[in-house]
């Protein structure tokens, strides 16, 4: 092999190498373009996701503020409820006390009415006793005027010493 043949073989290898590299380089260029396209798509998706993330963070902050306000409102409502329950308990206690007082008053009125009824009955009985005694003495006076001897010494019209009147 001569020098020129060696040189031709060497140059052939170099050309094949260069052609292989060019093909390989075009494949790499194609892959680079495809990767750059995918990178643009992914960058756009990342931007969209970032926008969604910001929107979600804003919604979370808004919901957190509403939740805080709702908790405060709930605490206020619970405090008002507790105060109302306390007032209701106090009112119930007061009303039960007043009801007991009114029951006592009613019992006292019933007692007074019972006593009044008994006094009225006793008064009525005393009136009837007086009527019966007066009638008895009138009849005894009439009988004495007719017969002359009916009265006993224990019966006295003025002193009203009568066992019948004392029994009523």
Protein Blocks (a to p, Z undefined) as FASTA:
>chain_A
ZZklmmmmmmmmmmmmmmmmmmmmmmmmmmmmmmmmmmmmmmmmmmmmmmmmmmmmmmmm
mmmmmmmmmmmmmmmmmmmmmmmmmmmmmmmmmmmmmmmmmmmmmmmmmmmmmmmmmmmm
mmmmmmmmmmmmmmmmmmmmmmmmmnopabcfklcfklopafklmmZZ
